[in-house]
């Protein structure tokens, strides 16, 4: 098992991919940190994305309002398999998002 960390900074209205699970691997997200450093308010969503029959299927796992300088750990123990991606979408730019992940062979 490996403990990993993935980071991104949001761009308003443009989903950002934190990571895509590689082949022969399973990942468990054990926590999120969301820090809004610009002092603005908005919405953020966390989604699992997967290609099925050449179409992207999106499964929301959390939607939150943020205001000011927030740090939250809203979701834990999200199990993901090869080919799935974790994406972050926000209504404002500059939100720093970190996912702490445990990796293991599938």
The 8 nearest C-alpha neighbors of each residue, nearest first, counted from 0:
[[1, 103, 102, 101, 2, 104, 26, 3],
 [2, 0, 102, 101, 3, 103, 100, 26],
 [1, 3, 101, 100, 102, 0, 4, 99],
 [4, 2, 100, 99, 101, 1, 5, 102],
 [3, 5, 99, 98, 100, 6, 97, 2],
 [4, 6, 98, 97, 17, 99, 3, 18],
 [7, 5, 97, 96, 17, 98, 4, 8],
 [8, 6, 96, 95, 17, 9, 97, 15],
 [7, 9, 95, 94, 93, 96, 10, 6],
 [8, 10, 92, 94, 93, 11, 89, 15],
 [9, 11, 92, 13, 12, 91, 93, 8],
 [10, 12, 91, 92, 90, 13, 89, 9],
 [11, 13, 90, 89, 10, 14, 88, 91],
 [12, 14, 10, 11, 88, 15, 89, 9],
 [15, 13, 88, 87, 86, 12, 16, 89],
 [16, 14, 87, 86, 13, 17, 88, 9],
 [15, 17, 86, 18, 85, 87, 14, 84],
 [16, 18, 85, 86, 5, 7, 6, 15],
 [19, 17, 16, 84, 85, 20, 5, 86],
 [18, 20, 84, 83, 21, 82, 85, 17],
 [19, 21, 81, 82, 83, 80, 84, 18],
 [22, 20, 81, 24, 19, 82, 23, 25],
 [23, 21, 81, 24, 20, 82, 80, 25],
 [24, 22, 105, 104, 81, 21, 25, 80],
 [23, 25, 104, 105, 22, 21, 103, 81],
 [24, 26, 80, 105, 103, 79, 102, 104],
 [27, 25, 102, 79, 101, 78, 100, 103],
 [26, 28, 78, 101, 77, 100, 76, 29],
 [27, 29, 100, 77, 76, 30, 99, 75],
 [28, 30, 75, 76, 100, 99, 27, 77],
 [31, 29, 75, 99, 28, 72, 98, 74],
 [32, 30, 98, 72, 97, 99, 33, 74],
 [31, 33, 97, 72, 71, 96, 70, 34],
 [32, 34, 96, 70, 71, 95, 31, 97],
 [33, 35, 70, 69, 95, 94, 36, 68],
 [36, 34, 94, 68, 69, 37, 95, 67],
 [35, 37, 68, 38, 34, 94, 93, 67],
 [36, 38, 39, 35, 93, 67, 68, 94],
 [37, 39, 67, 36, 68, 35, 66, 40],
 [40, 38, 67, 37, 66, 41, 35, 91],
 [41, 39, 66, 65, 67, 38, 42, 64],
 [40, 42, 65, 90, 64, 91, 66, 39],
 [41, 43, 64, 90, 89, 63, 65, 44],
 [42, 44, 89, 63, 88, 62, 64, 90],
 [43, 45, 62, 88, 61, 87, 63, 89],
 [44, 46, 87, 61, 60, 86, 59, 62],
 [47, 45, 59, 86, 60, 58, 85, 48],
 [46, 48, 85, 58, 84, 57, 86, 59],
 [47, 49, 57, 84, 56, 83, 46, 58],
 [50, 48, 83, 56, 55, 51, 82, 84],
 [49, 51, 55, 54, 53, 56, 52, 48],
 [52, 50, 54, 53, 55, 49, 56, 48],
 [51, 53, 54, 50, 55, 56, 49, 82],
 [54, 52, 51, 50, 55, 56, 49, 48],
 [55, 53, 51, 50, 52, 56, 49, 57],
 [54, 56, 50, 49, 51, 57, 48, 53],
 [55, 57, 49, 48, 50, 54, 51, 58],
 [58, 56, 48, 47, 46, 55, 59, 49],
 [57, 59, 47, 46, 48, 60, 56, 49],
 [60, 58, 46, 61, 45, 47, 57, 44],
 [61, 59, 46, 45, 58, 47, 62, 44],
 [60, 62, 45, 44, 59, 63, 46, 74],
 [63, 61, 44, 43, 45, 64, 60, 42],
 [64, 62, 43, 42, 44, 65, 61, 41],
 [63, 65, 42, 41, 43, 66, 62, 40],
 [66, 64, 41, 40, 42, 63, 69, 67],
 [67, 65, 40, 39, 41, 68, 69, 64],
 [66, 68, 38, 39, 69, 40, 35, 65],
 [67, 69, 35, 36, 38, 34, 66, 70],
 [70, 68, 34, 35, 67, 71, 65, 66],
 [69, 71, 34, 33, 32, 68, 72, 35],
 [72, 70, 32, 33, 73, 69, 31, 34],
 [71, 73, 31, 32, 30, 74, 70, 33],
 [72, 74, 71, 31, 75, 30, 61, 32],
 [75, 73, 72, 30, 31, 76, 77, 61],
 [74, 76, 29, 30, 77, 28, 73, 31],
 [75, 77, 29, 28, 27, 78, 74, 30],
 [76, 78, 28, 27, 75, 79, 29, 74],
 [79, 77, 27, 26, 76, 28, 80, 25],
 [78, 80, 26, 25, 27, 83, 77, 81],
 [81, 79, 25, 83, 20, 82, 26, 24],
 [82, 80, 20, 22, 21, 83, 24, 25],
 [83, 81, 20, 19, 21, 49, 80, 84],
 [82, 84, 49, 20, 48, 81, 19, 80],
 [85, 83, 19, 48, 47, 18, 86, 20],
 [84, 86, 47, 17, 18, 46, 16, 48],
 [87, 85, 16, 46, 15, 17, 45, 14],
 [86, 88, 45, 15, 14, 44, 16, 46],
 [87, 89, 14, 44, 43, 13, 15, 12],
 [90, 88, 43, 91, 11, 42, 12, 9],
 [89, 91, 11, 42, 12, 41, 43, 92],
 [92, 90, 11, 89, 41, 10, 93, 9],
 [91, 93, 10, 11, 9, 94, 90, 89],
 [92, 94, 9, 8, 95, 37, 10, 35],
 [93, 95, 35, 9, 8, 92, 34, 96],
 [94, 96, 8, 34, 33, 7, 93, 35],
 [97, 95, 33, 7, 6, 32, 8, 94],
 [98, 96, 6, 32, 5, 31, 33, 99],
 [99, 97, 31, 5, 4, 30, 100, 6],
 [100, 98, 4, 30, 29, 28, 3, 31],
 [99, 101, 28, 3, 27, 29, 2, 4],
 [100, 102, 2, 27, 1, 26, 3, 28],
 [103, 101, 26, 1, 0, 25, 2, 100],
 [104, 102, 0, 25, 24, 105, 26, 1],
 [103, 105, 24, 23, 25, 102, 0, 26],
 [104, 24, 23, 25, 103, 80, 81, 22]]
